[in-house]
């Protein structure tokens, strides 16, 4: 289980900044990718804070495991809302859409 999750996290660490770099305007590309990295760290900090706040709750491990399922499900559905990257549009022959 952990190995599979590690592969997913590793793949997203490469794929998400690449996608953001492709779809962002050139003038803001660096800021968008950097903002992703900063918010990733903020999310890790928020997870640690939530774990500390749940430390005194009975059966706290269930909350610590179950609570991330809600944003995880939303993140699992979110790719359906993403636009195609210019690279993908060129690959499928839509040159006008890529511009």
Phi and psi in degrees as a GROMACS rama.xvg file:
@    title "Ramachandran Plot"
@    xaxis  label "Phi"
@    yaxis  label "Psi"
@TYPE xy
-66.6983  -33.6939  UNK-2
-64.4858  -44.7527  UNK-3
-64.0675  -44.0603  UNK-4
-61.7949  -40.6811  UNK-5
-61.3368  -38.3838  UNK-6
-64.9454  -40.3755  UNK-7
-65.2736  -43.3667  UNK-8
-65.3929  -41.796  UNK-9
-63.5725  -41.4062  UNK-10
-65.6824  -40.5959  UNK-11
-69.6124  -29.5835  UNK-12
-65.7596  -22.3861  UNK-13
-97.0061  -44.1337  UNK-14
-71.8021  -41.3342  UNK-15
-66.2281  -50.3368  UNK-16
-61.5327  -34.3248  UNK-17
-65.7614  -43.6937  UNK-18
-63.5502  -45.621  UNK-19
-61.2563  -38.9774  UNK-20
-65.5733  -32.387  UNK-21
-76.1366  -37.8919  UNK-22
-93.453  -8.0642  UNK-23
-83.0351  147.74  UNK-24
-62.8354  146.131  UNK-25
-55.8246  -36.9081  UNK-26
-68.7036  -23.3138  UNK-27
-116.493  5.99691  UNK-28
-56.7047  -48.7403  UNK-29
-63.3149  -41.3063  UNK-30
-64.022  -40.7108  UNK-31
-65.5906  -45.5768  UNK-32
-67.0643  -40.8776  UNK-33
-65.8232  -39.1885  UNK-34
-61.268  -39.0111  UNK-35
-58.8661  -46.5063  UNK-36
-64.2607  -42.1089  UNK-37
-64.833  -45.0708  UNK-38
-67.8122  -27.7411  UNK-39
-62.1557  -44.3605  UNK-40
-67.3214  -38.1825  UNK-41
-62.3346  -39.243  UNK-42
-64.1968  -39.5966  UNK-43
-65.5532  -40.2081  UNK-44
-64.7777  -42.7617  UNK-45
-62.3465  -37.5524  UNK-46
-64.3533  -42.0045  UNK-47
-65.2944  -40.8184  UNK-48
-63.6833  -41.9016  UNK-49
-62.2674  -40.0753  UNK-50
-62.7998  -40.0018  UNK-51
-65.6534  -42.3244  UNK-52
-66.9296  -28.9297  UNK-53
-88.9619  0.721586  UNK-54
-61.1727  -32.0201  UNK-55
-96.2516  1.04945  UNK-56
-81.8196  134.243  UNK-57
-59.9224  142.955  UNK-58
54.6358  40.2297  UNK-59
-61.2865  -29.411  UNK-60
-62.9402  -30.2134  UNK-61
-67.8359  -39.8863  UNK-62
-67.4858  -40.2933  UNK-63
-66.0309  -30.9809  UNK-64
-87.4787  -38.5839  UNK-65
-80.4769  -35.2427  UNK-66
-59.6216  -39.452  UNK-67
-67.7171  -10.0969  UNK-68
-65.5159  -31.9689  UNK-69
-67.0895  -57.2409  UNK-70
-66.5781  -28.0855  UNK-71
-63.7183  -40.7857  UNK-72
-65.8286  -40.7205  UNK-73
-63.6062  -41.0664  UNK-74
-67.6409  -31.0452  UNK-75
-67.6968  -30.7961  UNK-76
-87.6734  -20.8809  UNK-77
-59.3917  -33.9797  UNK-78
-59.1999  -20.9074  UNK-79
-67.9443  -18.4389  UNK-80
-95.5427  -7.97946  UNK-81
-76.3818  147.534  UNK-82
-82.0441  157.911  UNK-83
-71.6393  143.772  UNK-84
-77.9025  155.519  UNK-85
-56.8706  -35.3412  UNK-86
-62.9675  -42.3511  UNK-87
-64.4504  -43.1386  UNK-88
-62.1345  -38.5273  UNK-89
-66.5505  -39.6206  UNK-90
-61.2077  -38.0783  UNK-91
-91.1947  5.16891  UNK-92
88.9827  11.6068  UNK-93
-94.5139  76.6582  UNK-94
-66.5048  -36.9309  UNK-95
-66.2067  -40.6893  UNK-96
-67.7565  -30.0654  UNK-97
-71.263  -24.6718  UNK-98
